[in-house]
Amino acid sequence: MPQPVLRTERMLLLPLTDDHVDLEVELDSDPEVLRYLDGRARTREEVTEFHAKRMELGRRVDGLGYWVAFGPGGEFIGVMMLPPTEDESVAELGYRLARRHWRQGYAAEASRELLRHGFTTAGQTRIVAQTMTVNAGSRAVMTKVGLRYQRTFFPDYPPIPGSEEGEVEYAITRDEWLALSRTPEVGAG
């Protein structure tokens, strides 16, 4: 099963291709977008290297990978992620949005579609998401779409503001998602 085109109420999610590198460069050139990842903007060379790794990882498990999200009028919104982890029955949910699209519900909307796709089409048993403990916005999205806090951990990464508080992991199983997907609040806005 190739990675499909996905749709939400307001977005078209196209599988990431080499044609999207310039959009990734645009996204990653904003240090605020990468505040909780690198704490700085990435160079074009760094983005190109990350793109190649994403493309490779996206080919490991049918149906999983990375998507570029476009909104009304074809406006670029961001990159949405559902790559496999080392355990290929588990995927990792992620999202990075252009700052002009923050706090408009796009991350939650895309995440709901990626969860649906991951569990019903790609056959995942569990989906996880990780962020810095201090990233309240991302943690709110994870909770809103039904993921639950699992743990706090302290990976070895460059010190950036807030890194001393570690990372958090949230997760949801297929059975938990099925139960929640029947609940109108989780499936809505």
C-alpha positions in Angstrom: 0.0 0.0 0.0 1.6 3.3 -1.0 1.4 6.3 1.2 -2.1 7.8 0.4 -3.3 11.3 -0.1 -5.3 12.2 3.0 -8.1 14.8 3.4 -9.6 16.6 6.3 -12.3 19.2 6.4 -9.8 22.0 5.7 -6.7 20.3 4.5 -5.2 18.2 1.7 -2.3 16.1 3.0 0.0 15.0 0.2 2.8 12.5 0.7 6.1 14.2 1.1 8.3 14.1 -2.1 11.5 15.7 -3.2 9.3 18.5 -4.8 8.5 19.7 -1.2 12.1 20.5 -0.1 11.7 24.2 -0.6 8.6 24.2 1.6 10.5 22.3 4.3 13.3 24.9 4.0 10.7 27.7 4.4 9.2 26.0 7.5 12.5 25.2 9.2 14.0 28.7 8.5 11.8 30.0 11.3 13.5 29.5 14.7 10.2 29.6 16.5 9.0 26.6 14.6 12.0 24.6 15.7 12.1 26.2 19.2 11.4 22.8 20.9 13.5 20.7 18.5 16.8 22.5 17.8 16.2 25.9 19.4 17.3 27.6 16.1 16.6 27.7 12.4 18.1 25.0 10.2 20.3 25.6 7.2 19.2 24.5 3.7 21.8 21.8 3.9 20.5 20.5 7.3 16.9 20.5 5.9 18.0 18.6 2.8 19.7 16.0 5.0 16.6 15.7 7.3 14.4 15.4 4.1 16.5 12.5 2.8 16.1 10.7 6.2 12.4 11.3 6.2 12.0 9.9 2.7 14.0 6.8 3.7 12.0 6.3 6.9 8.7 6.9 5.0 9.5 3.9 2.8 10.0 1.4 5.7 6.3 0.6 6.4 3.6 0.8 3.8 1.2 3.7 4.4 3.3 5.5 6.9 5.6 8.5 6.5 5.3 12.2 6.1 2.8 14.5 4.5 2.7 18.1 3.4 -0.5 19.9 4.4 -2.2 22.5 2.2 -5.2 24.5 3.3 -7.8 26.6 1.5 -6.5 28.0 -1.7 -3.5 25.6 -1.7 -1.7 27.6 1.1 1.1 25.6 2.7 0.3 24.8 6.3 3.1 22.5 7.4 4.5 19.0 7.6 2.5 16.2 9.3 4.3 13.0 10.4 3.4 9.4 11.1 6.6 7.4 10.5 7.2 4.0 12.0 9.3 3.5 15.1 11.7 0.6 15.6 8.7 -1.5 16.3 6.9 -1.4 13.0 3.5 -1.8 14.6 4.0 1.5 16.4 4.1 4.9 14.6 5.1 8.3 15.9 2.7 11.2 15.5 4.2 14.6 14.8 3.4 18.0 13.2 5.2 21.2 12.4 3.2 24.2 11.2 4.1 27.5 9.8 3.7 30.0 12.5 1.0 31.9 10.7 -1.2 28.8 11.1 -0.6 28.2 14.8 -3.6 28.1 17.2 -6.1 27.5 14.4 -6.8 23.8 15.1 -4.8 22.5 12.1 -2.4 20.3 14.2 -5.4 18.6 15.9 -7.3 18.2 12.7 -4.4 16.6 10.9 -3.5 14.5 13.9 -7.1 13.0 14.0 -6.8 12.0 10.4 -3.3 10.5 10.9 -4.6 8.5 13.9 -7.6 7.3 11.8 -5.3 6.4 8.9 -2.7 4.8 11.2 -5.1 2.5 13.0 -7.7 1.7 10.3 -5.6 1.7 7.1 -1.9 1.2 8.1 -2.7 -1.4 10.8 -0.8 0.2 13.7 -1.4 -1.1 17.2 -0.1 2.0 19.0 0.8 5.6 18.2 3.1 7.7 20.3 4.1 11.3 20.3 6.9 13.1 22.0 7.8 16.7 22.8 9.7 18.8 25.3 7.9 19.0 28.7 7.7 22.8 28.3 5.9 22.6 24.9 2.4 23.3 26.3 0.9 23.8 22.8 2.0 20.4 21.4 1.0 18.7 24.7 -2.5 20.2 24.4 -2.9 18.9 20.9 -1.8 15.4 22.0 -4.4 15.4 24.8 -7.1 16.9 22.6 -6.8 14.0 20.1 -6.9 11.3 22.8 -3.3 10.5 23.5 -2.4 10.1 27.2 0.7 10.9 29.1 3.1 7.9 29.5 6.4 9.2 30.8 9.0 11.9 31.2 12.5 11.1 30.1 15.8 12.9 29.6 17.4 12.3 26.2 20.9 13.5 25.4 20.4 16.6 23.2 21.8 20.0 23.0 20.7 22.3 25.8 18.0 24.6 24.7 15.7 26.6 27.0 13.4 24.1 28.8 15.5 21.0 28.0 16.4 20.6 31.7 12.7 19.5 32.2 13.1 16.7 29.7 10.8 15.2 27.2 7.3 13.7 27.6 5.8 10.8 25.7 2.0 10.4 25.0 0.4 7.4 23.4 -2.8 5.7 22.4 -3.5 2.1 21.4 -5.8 1.1 18.6 -8.4 -0.2 21.1 -8.3 3.1 23.0 -8.7 5.1 19.8 -11.6 2.9 18.6 -13.4 3.6 21.9 -12.7 7.3 21.7 -13.5 7.6 18.0 -17.1 6.8 19.0 -17.1 9.8 21.3 -18.2 13.0 19.5 -15.9 15.3 21.5 -12.7 13.6 20.3 -13.9 13.4 16.7 -14.9 17.1 16.6 -13.1 20.4 16.2 
